[in-house]
Amino acid sequence: MCRIFAGQSPENYECVTRSLRLDGHSTSIRLERAYWTILEEIAESQDMSLPRFLSLLHDEILELRGEVANFTSLLRCACLTYVSEVRGREPVEVALRAEAAAHLRHAPVAAE
């Protein structure tokens, strides 16, 4: 029963740390390679670079919640949401892309 999980390549769950700027501050995020792959897919689906997508997501969380308590965990949950609710569902993908485009028209351009 668990072979589908246990038999996956160790590369999928290898941790990878990436450095980027969020809210004008340099930081690093450590995630399993599988999550980085999904985040890159999400960013590409929104016609953004990954750093731009992460920066905008971070800014939206600040706007909605006033703080970002655990951004890395939020990213993991965002990946799960994308895989379970968005990926392969064209109407949802189109709506998400339109929302991102509208947000980009009103967001200042940040250095990546």
The 8 nearest C-alpha neighbors of each residue, nearest first, counted from 0:
[[1, 2, 3, 4, 5, 6, 7, 8],
 [2, 0, 4, 3, 5, 6, 7, 8],
 [3, 1, 5, 6, 4, 0, 7, 8],
 [2, 4, 1, 6, 5, 7, 0, 8],
 [5, 3, 2, 1, 6, 7, 0, 8],
 [6, 4, 2, 7, 3, 1, 8, 9],
 [7, 5, 2, 3, 4, 8, 1, 9],
 [8, 6, 5, 4, 9, 3, 11, 2],
 [7, 9, 10, 11, 6, 12, 5, 13],
 [10, 8, 11, 12, 13, 7, 6, 5],
 [9, 11, 13, 8, 12, 32, 33, 7],
 [12, 10, 33, 9, 32, 8, 13, 31],
 [11, 13, 31, 10, 9, 32, 14, 33],
 [12, 14, 10, 31, 11, 32, 9, 15],
 [15, 13, 31, 30, 32, 12, 29, 16],
 [14, 16, 29, 30, 31, 32, 13, 17],
 [17, 15, 29, 28, 27, 30, 14, 18],
 [18, 16, 27, 28, 29, 15, 19, 26],
 [17, 19, 27, 26, 28, 16, 25, 20],
 [20, 18, 26, 25, 27, 21, 17, 50],
 [19, 21, 25, 24, 23, 26, 22, 111],
 [22, 20, 24, 23, 54, 25, 19, 26],
 [21, 23, 24, 20, 54, 58, 57, 25],
 [22, 24, 21, 20, 25, 109, 110, 54],
 [25, 23, 20, 21, 22, 26, 19, 27],
 [24, 26, 20, 19, 21, 23, 18, 27],
 [27, 25, 19, 18, 20, 24, 28, 21],
 [26, 28, 18, 17, 19, 16, 29, 25],
 [27, 29, 16, 17, 30, 18, 71, 26],
 [28, 30, 16, 15, 14, 17, 27, 31],
 [31, 29, 14, 15, 32, 34, 28, 16],
 [30, 32, 14, 12, 13, 33, 34, 15],
 [31, 33, 35, 11, 34, 13, 12, 15],
 [34, 32, 11, 36, 31, 35, 12, 37],
 [35, 33, 37, 36, 32, 31, 38, 30],
 [34, 36, 38, 32, 37, 33, 39, 30],
 [37, 35, 33, 39, 34, 38, 32, 40],
 [36, 38, 40, 34, 39, 35, 78, 41],
 [39, 37, 41, 35, 40, 36, 34, 42],
 [38, 40, 42, 36, 37, 41, 49, 43],
 [41, 39, 37, 43, 38, 42, 44, 36],
 [42, 40, 38, 44, 39, 43, 37, 45],
 [43, 41, 45, 47, 39, 49, 44, 40],
 [42, 44, 46, 40, 45, 41, 47, 39],
 [43, 45, 41, 42, 46, 40, 96, 47],
 [44, 46, 42, 96, 43, 47, 99, 41],
 [47, 45, 43, 44, 42, 48, 96, 100],
 [48, 46, 42, 45, 43, 52, 51, 49],
 [47, 49, 51, 50, 42, 52, 43, 46],
 [48, 50, 52, 42, 51, 39, 53, 47],
 [51, 49, 53, 52, 48, 111, 54, 19],
 [52, 50, 54, 48, 49, 53, 47, 55],
 [51, 53, 49, 55, 54, 50, 42, 47],
 [54, 52, 56, 50, 55, 51, 57, 49],
 [53, 55, 57, 51, 21, 56, 52, 50],
 [56, 54, 58, 52, 57, 53, 59, 51],
 [55, 57, 53, 59, 58, 54, 52, 60],
 [56, 58, 54, 60, 55, 59, 53, 61],
 [59, 57, 55, 61, 56, 60, 54, 62],
 [60, 58, 62, 56, 61, 57, 63, 55],
 [59, 61, 63, 57, 62, 58, 64, 56],
 [62, 60, 65, 66, 58, 64, 59, 63],
 [61, 63, 59, 60, 65, 64, 58, 66],
 [64, 62, 60, 61, 65, 59, 66, 58],
 [65, 63, 61, 66, 60, 62, 67, 59],
 [66, 64, 61, 62, 63, 60, 67, 59],
 [67, 65, 61, 64, 68, 60, 62, 63],
 [66, 68, 69, 70, 61, 60, 65, 64],
 [67, 69, 66, 70, 73, 72, 71, 64],
 [70, 68, 72, 71, 67, 73, 74, 66],
 [69, 71, 73, 72, 67, 74, 68, 57],
 [70, 72, 74, 73, 69, 75, 28, 30],
 [73, 71, 75, 74, 70, 69, 76, 77],
 [72, 74, 70, 76, 71, 75, 77, 69],
 [75, 73, 77, 71, 72, 76, 70, 78],
 [74, 76, 72, 78, 77, 73, 79, 71],
 [75, 77, 79, 73, 78, 74, 80, 72],
 [78, 76, 74, 80, 75, 79, 73, 81],
 [79, 77, 81, 75, 76, 80, 37, 82],
 [78, 80, 76, 82, 77, 81, 83, 75],
 [81, 79, 77, 83, 78, 82, 84, 76],
 [80, 82, 85, 78, 79, 84, 83, 86],
 [81, 83, 79, 86, 80, 84, 85, 78],
 [84, 82, 80, 81, 79, 85, 86, 78],
 [83, 85, 81, 80, 82, 86, 88, 91],
 [86, 84, 81, 88, 91, 92, 82, 83],
 [87, 85, 82, 88, 81, 84, 83, 92],
 [86, 88, 89, 85, 92, 82, 84, 91],
 [89, 87, 85, 91, 86, 90, 92, 84],
 [88, 90, 92, 91, 87, 93, 86, 85],
 [91, 89, 93, 92, 88, 94, 95, 85],
 [90, 92, 94, 89, 93, 88, 85, 95],
 [91, 93, 89, 95, 90, 94, 85, 96],
 [94, 92, 96, 90, 91, 95, 89, 97],
 [95, 93, 97, 91, 96, 92, 98, 90],
 [94, 96, 98, 92, 97, 93, 91, 99],
 [95, 97, 93, 99, 45, 94, 98, 92],
 [98, 96, 100, 94, 99, 95, 93, 101],
 [97, 99, 95, 101, 96, 100, 94, 102],
 [98, 100, 102, 96, 97, 101, 103, 95],
 [99, 101, 103, 97, 102, 98, 96, 104],
 [102, 100, 98, 104, 99, 103, 97, 105],
 [101, 103, 99, 105, 100, 104, 106, 98],
 [104, 102, 106, 100, 105, 101, 99, 107],
 [103, 105, 101, 102, 106, 100, 107, 99],
 [106, 104, 103, 102, 107, 101, 100, 108],
 [107, 105, 103, 104, 102, 108, 55, 109],
 [108, 106, 109, 105, 103, 104, 102, 110],
 [107, 109, 106, 110, 103, 51, 111, 105],
 [110, 108, 107, 111, 51, 54, 23, 106],
 [109, 111, 108, 20, 51, 23, 50, 54],
 [110, 50, 109, 51, 20, 19, 54, 48]]
